[in-house]
Amino acid sequence: MNELRSLLFIIVLFITNLTFSQTGELRGFVYDNENGESLPFTNVLIKEKMINTQTDINGLYNFTKVPEGSYTIVVYVIGYDSAMEQVEIKAGKIVSKNIYMNTKAVELGDVEINADKQRKKTDPRVSVSKITPKELKLLPTVAGEPDLAQYLQVLPGVVFTGDQGGQLYIRGGSPVQNKVMLDGMIIYNPFHSIGLFSVFESDIIKNADVYSAGFNAQYGGRVSAVIDVTSRDGNKKKLAGKVGVNTFSSKIILEGPLKKFKENSTSSSFLVSYKNSYLDKSSPVLYPYIKATLPYQFQDAYGKIAINSNNGSKLNLFGFSFNDAVNYPGSTAYKWNSTGFGSNFLLVPDGSPTVVSGVFAYSQYGISQTEKDSKPRSSNISNFNTALNFTNFNGQNEWKYGVEINGISTKFEIYNDLNRRIDEQQYTMELCGFVKYKYVSPRLILEPGLRVMRYSSLAAQTLEPRLAMKYIINPRIRFKASGGYYSQNLMSAVSDKDVVNLFYGFLSGPDDVPQTFNGKTVKNALQKARHAVAGFEIDVNEHSDINIEGFIKHFDQITNVNRDKIFDDNDINAARPANQRIDYIVENGNASGFDVTYKYDNKNLYLWAVYSYVNVWRSDGIRRYLPHFDRRHTVNLVGSYKFGKKIKQDINARWTLGSGFPFTQTQGFFEYLPFNDGVTTDYAHANGKLGIIYADLNLGRLPWFHRLDISYQMNVKFKNKDEFHFTAGITNVYNRENIFYFDRVNYVRVNQLPFLPSMGVTYQF
């Protein structure tokens, strides 16, 4: 019997090896033949087998287990002529075939084959929004420039707290709980203090993926969301660029080949961009009806060198410098700067089915604030991160695994609402490893994964299982779900009594946290969360679809600055209650809700409608409260219409409605004497400061927010393919008075941006 089993095993093994030996692998890259840029998310079809796939972010396509023989490869993407190539597959061999696409000379209005719809059938795509340059241009532009910050605000479950100094909250998570990356480099503040603009120049963005919940094992170190931005390469065929000026800012982009792009040969290119605002100087002239000047000023610079080999392997070198400054005369001034540099690579070995990618980067972020009280507020964080990832294809299935190392240094100093000093300096190392597997069948897609995290400064480690799935009920309806465990060390400290806070600092998890919370032992300051997401994708027809998702994020442990500290934590005050003297507290909380998204996209007309409901609460063991970003209801309506033949024109509009944010009400005022001279203070004759008596935390609600923005763009293309763009826009068309903040001391309401017209021109060559 044992001999029979052994014989059967050998036969099966022989047949398996024979089967594999009779198949080969086909892979390659799809390029834009005009500038040498790789084309992501492009359809690639083996005509004889009617098997199709899509290229990834690097433009790479891959077919495995292709039977030996001759085949026709067909590639099609909107805006390009279809391409056909003949290939010969040999048993046991890897065949590389790069495809070069030519831009359509004339738009014929033919049937559009949407790679996005194809990708829905091979990828779980749970709580993921993919943003390309096409999507960025569909929103009304501010001062003539589309911007990622504006697009993020219309995504499901996203809350933005203000045009001036606002922050981004994704499905109940705070900004520090969102991981933001540019080309694999960690960015700690992606938005300028005038919240209409991000640090990312829109014309260099190739793709941005926003994971709002339940993200896979490849990403870690954050407990809420991930924003992964990829920049494009420079033009590999000719010197090109773009210059622009508008009422808010000016910019210049320059790109070109270092070694010209030719088919099946090595090439290299450069790309540099610079953007500078002058709103602090232009606003008194252009917007004199605004009572106070708009005191915002920023500068953004980015540079990249891309080196490509003939088989698609590539090396990128990049660096950036982002700066921001705000100066309210007689009140407060603050500035921050962020710099970084790094490299990433893609290695496609000729004789191996495994593709290798990696990144090494360093970034730093420093912020300081000066107020009338002369108490310093500062935060500095520096980070190096390196990662090595491996991807192995097996038909439509794939393995992906890798390792990551993060080194973080933080220094922090702030005064809490009760004027007690809190400072901290930390050094920490994070060691990470992950593995995930994607299984694709005609009806079911599964993506299980596991991430392992080691936090050296906290002597803590976590095992974080993740799972995503999709079940294809019929060709038009798909059920999907995802979930997992998440952790992070990094925390922030801001005043949670204010809707908008310009100062946003970072620090690593401290050592001195309470030993118990709600009757349970607290082992360390590690923050933890669990996510669960489920929903449906519905293709209404060829041009429209509906996405419905419900989610829960339970934050098991969150570290926060102690808002109740009134005594120094020393021997003199040892008998005081712990919650009145310790620097940090432990909280937990929950965010739950659902959203419904409708999209219509048909040639000249684009419509986007989103309704989101989010319910967020936190508990610090003493009180259960609503954080200041708990906006329950949000509606975003976006429309874009294109017209014109020789002179192409666009009209874009966006209307936003949001329920009011929670805020802490004022109960009264008193004269506050700090007793700086101790018992010798002449309190009978001294003049104190105005002290505020607050009500319970965030029991009030601000008024509802709503606003309409529109823009018009005219594009003129010359015979030499140079382009001229004119844009005019209006922010807050009907001049809605949306509250920005309330000055408690002077009892004055300060509103967000009023009716704000703008215009700009750009020339692209």
N, C-alpha and C positions, 0 to 999 in steps of 0.2 A: 504493500500500500504506500509506504514512504517513497519507494522507488518510482511509483506511478506519479505521485505528487511532484517529485523532483523533475520527472520527464515533462509533465505538463507545464511546470514553471519554465523550463528551458525552452519549450516550444513557444510559449507566450512571449518570453523575452526575445526569442529569435524573430517572431512575427513583428513585435513592436519595433525592434531595431531595423528590420527590413522596411517597415512602413516609414520610419523616420528617414531611412537612407534613400527612399524614393521621393522625398520632398525637399524643398529648399526654402530659402528665406529671401524676401525682397524688401528693400528699404531704400530710403533716399530723402532728399529735401526738395521742397517746392520754393522757387525764388521768383521775385518780381524781376523780369529781365531788364526793366528800365533803370532800376537803382541798385539791384543786387540784394535787396532786403528779403529775408525769408518770409513766407506767407503762412501764418498760423491759421488753424481751424478751416482748412481747405479740404474739399472732398476729393478722394482718390479712389478710383474704381478699377478692378480687374474685370474687363469686359466679358471675357469668356466664362468666368465663374460667377459674375454678378455679385462679387464680394466688394464691399466698400469700407473705407476707414477715413478718418480725418487726421490732418497733421496736428501736432502739438504746438505749444507756444514757440518752439524753435523752428517750426516748419517741417519737422520730421514725421514721415509716415513709415509704417512697418507692417508687412504681411509675413506671417510664419506658416509653416506646414503647407506650402504651395506645391502641388504635384509637379513633377518634371514636365517641361513642355514650353511652347511658345505662347506668349500672351500679349494682349494690348492693354496698356495702361492709359486710362482716361482721367484727366484732371479738370475740374471745373470750379470756378469761384466767381461770384458776382463782380462785374466790372472788368473782367479779363476774358480774352478769347480762350475757348477750350483747347487743351493740349492733349495730343495722343502720342504715345511712344511704344515701340515694340521691345519686348524683353525676352530673354531666353533663360528659363529657370533650370538649373542643373541640380541633380540630387546631392544633398549634403553640402551645398554651397550657399554662401550669402552673396546675393547679387545687389549691387548698389546702382541706383538710377536716379539722378537728379533731374527735376523738371523745371523748365524756365517758362514763365507765363508772360504774355504780352498784353498790355492794356488795350481794351477795345477802342478802336478809332471812332466808332459810331455806336450809340446806344440803340439797339434794335427793339427794345421792349419785349424781349423773349422771356420765356418762363424762368423764374429765378429758382435755383436749387439751393436751399438754405442748409448750410452745414450745421447750424444750430439745431434744427429739427432732427437731423441725423444723429447728432451727439446725444440728444435726449434718450435715444434707444440703446446707448452703449455706456452711459455714465450715470451714476446715481443722482448727481446734481441736486443735493438737498441743501437748502438755505445758501445757495451760491448765486451771486450776481456777477456776470461777466461784462466788463466795460471795455469797449474798443473806441478808437477815435471816431467812428461813425456815431456811436451813442452820445459821446461828449458834445457833438455839434448839434444835437437835437434840442437841447435846452436853450432858453433865452440867454444870450451872452451878457455879461456885465462888463461895461466899458470895452465892448468889442472882442472879448476873449472868453471862449468856453473854458471851464475849469472843473477839475475833478471834485472840488469841494461842493460845487453846486449840484453835480450829479449824485453824489453820495446822499444828499439830503432828500432825494425823492425815492430812495430805495425802501423796500418794506421794512418796518420796524426801526428805522433810523430816526433819531431825534437830534436836532441841532438847537442849542439853547440861545443863539443870538447872532446877529450880523456883526456885532462888535464884541470881540473877546469870547465868542461862543465856543463850545466844545461839542464833539460828536459822541453820542451815546447809541450803541447798537443793541437793540433788543434787551434793554435793561442792564447792560454793562457800562461801567464808567470808562473814560478815555484810557486810563492806565491799564485796563483789562483788555484793550484792543492792541494787537501786534500789527505794526505797520512796517512794511519792508519795501525798499526800492532796489531792484536787482540783487536781492538777497541781503542787503544792508539794512540794519534796524534804524528806523527814523522815530525819534521820540516826540516830536511835535510837528505833525504834517500840515497844520493850519496857521495862517497868519492871524494876527489879532483883529484885523478887519476880516471877518469870517467869510467874505465873498471869495477868498482866494486860498488855494493850497500852495504848498511849496513845490508841487510838481508842475513843470511846464507842460501844458496840454499837447503841444506839438511834438514832444519827444516820447509820449506815452505810446507803447505798442499794445499793452493790455493791462487790465487791472481786475483781479479776482477778489470779490468781497465775500467772505465766509461769515455769515451773521450768527450761526449757531451750529452745533453738531459737526464741527469740522473734523477732518480725518487725521490719522496718526502722524502724517508728515509734519504737521504744525503743532507747536507746544509752547509752553512758557507763558501762556495767557489763558484766562478763564472765561472770556466772553466771545471775542471775534478776531478775525484776521483780515488785513488788507494787504494784498500782495501785488505790487506794481512792477511792471517790466518795461524798460525803455527800449526803443528801437535803435538799430545801428545807423551810422551815418551813410549818406549816399556813396556807393562804391564805384560809380561810373563818372560822375562829374561834380564840379564844385557847385553847391546849391546853398540856399539860405532863405531867411525870412526876416524882415524888419517890420516893426509895427509901433504905432503910437496911439494912445487914446487918452481920455480925460483922467484916468487914474494912474497909468503907468506906460512904460515903453519897454521894448524887448528887441533882442537880436539873436538869431540862430544861424550858425554857420556849420556846414558839413561838406565832406568831400572824400575822395579816395587818397589813401597813402600809396596803395598799389591797386591799380584798376581791376575791377571785376571782369572776369572772362569765364565762360562756361568751362567747368571741370578744371579750374585752376585756383591757386591761392589768391587771396585778396585781403586788403585791410582798409579801414576808413576811420575818420574822426568825426566827432559831433560835439559842439560846444553851444551852450545857451546862456543868456544873461537877461534877467528881468529886474527892473528897478521901478519902484513906485514913487510918486510925488504928490500923493493925495493931501498930505499935510500942507503943501504949498498951493495946490490948485483949488482945493475946496473953498477957501475964502473968496476966490475970484469967480468960480463956476457955480458955487452953491451958497451965495450970500444969505439966503433965507434960513439956512441952518444956524441956530443961535450960537453954537460953539463950532470951532473948526474940527475937522476930522483928523486927529493928530497921529495918523498912522503912516509908517514908513517902513519899507522892506526891500531887501535885495536878495535875489536868488541866482546862483551860478551852478552849472552842471557841465561836466565834460566826460567824454567816453572815447576810447579807442577800441575798435573791434578788429580782430584778426581771424580770418576764416581759412581753413584748409580745403583742399579739393574734395575731400570726402564728407564735409559738413562739420567736422570738429572745429571748435572755435574757442578763442580766449578773449575776454573783455576786461579792460582796465578802466576804472571810473573814479570820479571824485566829485564832491559837492561842497558848497558853502551857502547856507541860508541864514539870513539875519532879519531881525524884526525889532522895531522900537516904537514906543508909545509915550507921549508926554502930555499929560493934562496939567497945564500951568496952575500952580498953587494947590494941587491935589496929590497926584501920584505920577510917577514915571517908571517905566520898566522897559527892559530890553532882553532879548535872548539871541543866542547864536548857536548854530548847529553846523558841524563840519564832519566830513568823513571821506574815506577812500577805500578802495578794495578791488577785487577781481573775482570773476567767475569763469567757469569753463564748461565746455561740453566735449566729451571724448567719445568718438564712435569708432571702436576698434574694427578693423577690416574683417578679422576672422572670428569675432565673438558676437553672440546675440545680445550681449549686455551693454547698455549705454551708461556711461559714467558722467555725473555732473558734480560740481562742487563750487564753493564760494569761500573767500577769505575777505573779511571786511573789518574796518574800525570806524566807529562814529562816536561823537561826543555832543552833549547838549548842556548849555549853561544858561541860567535865567536869574535875573536879579530885579528887585523892585525897591523903589525908594518912595516913602510916604512922608507926610508932614510929621508923623510921630518919631521919625529918625531911627526907627527900629529896623535893623537889616533883615531882609528876606532874600535868601539865595538858595539855589540848588544847582548842583553839577553832577552829571552822570557821564561816564565814558564806558564804552563797550567794544570788545572785539568778539566776533563770531566767525567760526569756521565750520563748514559742513561738507560731507561727502556722501553722495547718493548714488544708488545703483538701480537701474531699471532693466528688467528682463521680460521680453515679450513672448507670449505663447498663444498664437492666434489673436483673438480679441481680449484674451485674459492677459494679466501682467502682474509681476511681482515688483515691488519697490521697497527698498530698505536703505538705511543709512545711519550715520552718526553725526553728532553736532556738539560743539563745545562753545560755551559762552562765558566770557570773563567780564564782570561788571564791577565798577567802582562808583560809589555814590557819596556825596557830601551835601548835607542839608541843614538849613537853619531857618526857623520861622517862629512867629509868635501866634499863639492861638487866640480865639475870640476874647479870652479873659486876660490877655497880655502876659501870658506865661511863655517863657522861652523854651523851645524844643529844638535840639540839634542832634545830628547823628552822622556818623561816617562809617561806611561799610565797604568791605571787599568780599566778593563771592564768585564762585565758579559753578557753572551748570554743565553737567555731562548728560547727554541725551542719546538715545538710540530708538529707532522705530522700524517697524516692518508692516506692510499692508499688501493685501492681495485683492485684485479685482477679477471676479468671475462673471462672465457674460454668456447668457443663453438666450434663446429667442423670447422667453417670457420673464426671466428673472435675472437681476443684476445684484450681486453681493460684493461688498467691500469691507471685510473685517480687517482690523488693524490693532496694533499694540505699540504703545510708547512707554519708554522707561526714562524717568528723570531722576537725577541725583543733584541735590542742592547742598554744596559743601559747607557753606556758612551756617546752615541750619541743621547739618548732619541728618538730613531727611532724604528719603527716596520714595518714589511713587511708581506704581504700575497702573497705566491708564489705558484700559481697553476701549476701542472705538468700533462702531459698526454702522454702515450705511447700506441701504438696500432699495431696490425699485422693482415693482411687479407691474408688468405691462398687461393690463386688463384687456384692452383691445387696441387697435392702431391709434386711437385718439385719446384714450384715458389711461393714465399711469398712476399707481400708488407708490409713494416713496416715504422713507423714514430714516432717521439717523439718531445717534446718541453716543454718549461716552463720558469718561471722567477726565477732568482737566485740573491743572495746578499752575501756580505762579508764585514767585518770590517778590517781585517788584510791587511797590505800593506808592501812592501819592498822598499829598496833604494839601487840601484846599479848604476854604471855609464852606461848609455845607449849609450855611444860612443865606448864601447869595446865589442867585440864578446864574450870574456871570462873574467869573473871577479871572483876572488877567494873569495872576501868578499861578503856575502849575508846576510843582516840584516833584522830584522822584527820589526814592530811597529804597534800599533793599530791606527785606523783612528784618526788623530789630530783634534783639535777644530778650528784651525786658517786656514781654507780654504777660497778661494774667495767666496764672497757672490753671484756672478753671473758668468755664463759661457755661452758663445754664446747667450747672451741676455736672458737667463733663470735664475731663482732664484735657488741657491744651498742651500738646507736646511741643509745638513750635509755632512760629509766625507764618508758616506756609499757608497760602490761600488755596482753597479748593472749591470745585463746582462740578455739578452734574447737569448734562443737557439731554433733552429728549425732544425730537421734532418729527412731525408726521404731516402728510398732506397729499394733494393730488395735482397732477398736471393734466390739463384738458385742452386739446387742440380743437377749437371751435370750428375752424375751417382752415384753408390754406394760408390765410393771412393774419389770423388772430388766435390768441390762446389765453387761457386763464390759469393762474397758479394760486393754489390755496394751501396755506401752511399754518399749523398751530405749534406752539413751542412752550417748553418749560425750562428755565435755568434756575437750578437751586444752588445758591452759594452757601456751601456748608460752613466755610470759615473765611472771613475777610478781616484784614488788619487795617486799622484806621487810627488817625491822630485823636487823642482824647479831647473832646470838646468841652468836658467838664472840669479839666484841671485848673485848680486855683492856688495850689501850694507847691512849692518845690519839693521834690522827692528826696529828703535828707533825714538825718537822725532827729532833728527838732520836730519834724512833722510826721514821725513814724506812727503816731497814734491816730492820725487823720484817716478817714476812709480811703481805701485804695483808689477808688474811682475819682477822687479829688486831687491826687498827686502823681499818679503814673502818667507816662507820656503817651502810651499806646493802649488801645483797647481791641477786643475781638468782637466781631459782629457776624451775624449770618443774615440771609435774606433770600428773596425769591423774585423772579421775573417770569411772567407768563402772559400769553396773548395769542393772537392770530392775525393774519393779514390776507387780503385778497388782491391779486394783481391782474389787471387786464391789459393786453398789448395787442395793438393792431398796426401792421406794417405792410403797406402795399404801394410800392413805387414812390409816388409823390406825397403820400399822406402817412403820418405816423401819429398814433395816439397811445397814451400810457396813463392808466388810472390805478391808484393804490389806496386802499383803506387799511389802516393798521390800528389794532387795539393792544395796548401794553399796560400791564399792571405790575408795579414794582414796589416792594417794601424792604426795609432793613430793620434789624433788631440788634441793640447793643447790650442786651441783658437787663437794662433799666427801662428802656422805652422801645416801643415799636413805632417806626416813623416812615414817612414817605420821603425818599430822596428828592432833591430839587429838580431832577430830570424826569420825574414820573408824569409824563404826558400821556393820558389815557387814549385819546383819539387823534388820529392824524389822517388827513386826506391830501393826496397829491394828484393833480391833473396836469398832464403835459400834452401839448399838441405841436406838430411841426408840418408845414406845408411847403412844398417846393414847386416852383413854376419858372417859366422862361426857357428859351432854347439857346440862343446865342449868348444872352446875358442871363445867367442863372441867378435866381433869387429865392430866399427862404424867409418865412415868417414863423417864429417860434413863440409859444406862450406857455406859462406855468402859473397855476393857482394852487396855493397851499392853505390848508385850514388845520389848526391845532388847538386842542383844549389847553387851558391854563396850567402853568407850572405851580407846584406847591411853593409856599414861602413862609417864613417865620414872621408873624405879626409883631408889632410894637405895642407893649402894654403901657409904657410910661417912660419917664426920664428922671434922672437924679444927678446931683453934683458928685462927680467922682474925684476923690483926693488920693493920689498914689502914695502919700506919706514918704516921699523920697528922703527926708531928713529924720526918719524914724520917730521916736517919741518927742523929739524937739521940734517937730513940724508945727508951725503956727497955723493950726487948722481954723482958728477963729477969724483970721484975716486973709488966709490964702484963697486964691481963686482956683477952683477945681475945673475939671473938664466935664463935658456933658456925657454922662453915662446913660446907657440904654437898658431898660428892663424889657426882656424879650418874653413873648408868650411861648407856649410849648412848641417844639420843633415842627415847622412846616405844616401847620394846621390850616393855613389860609391857601387860597388859590388866586393866581393872577388872572386877568381877563384872557379870553380866547385870542388866538393869533390868526390872522388871515391876510393874504397879500397876493397881488397879481403882478407878474413880470412879463414883459413882451420884448421882442427884438426883431429887427429886420436886417437881412444881410444881402448884399449884392456882390456877385462874383463875376469878374471879367477875365477870360482866358485869352491870351495873345497867341499869335501863330507860333512863336518860339517856345510856347508852353509856360511862359511866365504868367503869373496871376496877380490880379489886384482885387482886394476885398475891402468893402465899405460896410460898416456895421453901425446901427443906431439902436439903442435900447432904453427902456424905462423900467427901473426898479420901483415897486410899490406904485402902480399906475393910479389907483384911486386914493392915494395918500392916507392909508389906514394908520392910525396912531397905535402901533404895537409897543407895549411897554418893554423897555430895556432893563431898567432897574429903578428903585425908589430910594432917593436920598432921605434917610430917616431923620438926620440932624436938621436939614433945611426944609424938610417936608416938601420936596419937589419931585415930581415924576419926570423921569428921563426916558424918552422913547427911542425905539430903534430907527433905522434909516427911513426918512420921509420920501416923498416923491423925488426920484433921483434919475434924471435923464443922463445919458452918456453916449459917446460915439467914438469910433476908432477906425483907423485905416491900416492895412498891412499890404506889403508887396512881397511876393514870393517868386524867387528866381531859381 
